[in-house]
Amino acid sequence: MKILLAEDDLKMAEYLTAGLAEHGHSVDHVTDGRDALSYCLYNECDMAILDRMMPGMDGLSVLKALRAARKELPVLFLTAMGQVDDRVEGLSAGGDDYLVKPFHFSELMARIASITRRKQDKAETSSLKVHDLDLDLLARTATRQGKLIELHAKEFALLEVLMRNAGRVVTRTMLLERVWNFNFEPNTTVVETHMSRLRGKVDKPFDVPLIHTIRNTGYSMHGPR
């Protein structure tokens, strides 16, 4: 993994660079906040480790500038500023984690591994696709053949469950539990009502139906077979 290290303490930077390299990471080091911001905006890396107190531009300002530029680079603060308010401020600004000096190197590696897993999980589940229907889980939008489909919150949640289980049967009970947090309610028609509305938006305007009723069982979502 390629990591930007923004740290003006040269001894600390040397220690971190050597330790990260031993664990197979490639490290680029800068000592100035402005250089850190420029690097993150114009170079590819997998994450940044930022000190809070740096010349030129402090680490919090660097992070805020990155988020304002819609740069979703994972950021770990590694700093001596360890008060609760400092941590809250860093995380609220969009930081992914906050580790206070002094620290154990093993904990730093565990924090980096956790950030990496979250990044991979986010990438793997940021969108869903079935045939020509696309669901963007971050923007909370659905499009089919490039046309935006306006969905209410429960309709979106219902569609997400169906698309996550594309090709498999999703029972009415499963939908009640996952979308409405209901236990088995034999007399409710909430699933059928919302499914009818969803079909009117997802299937009716298009030639190929994607939502299929499995009689006496539930529903299945798939394209042409």
Secondary structure, 3 states (H helix, E strand, C coil): CEEEEECCCHHHHHHHHHHHHHCCCEEEEECCHHHHHHHHHHCCCCEEEECCCCCCCCHHHHHHHHHHCCCCCCEEEEECCCCHHHHHHHHHCCCCEEEECCCCHHHHHHHHHHHHHHHHHHHHCCEEEECCEEEECCCCEEEECCEEECCCHHHHHHHHHHHHCCCCEEEHHHHHHHHCCCCCCCCCCHHHHHHHHHHHHHCCCCCCCCEEEECCCEEEECCCC
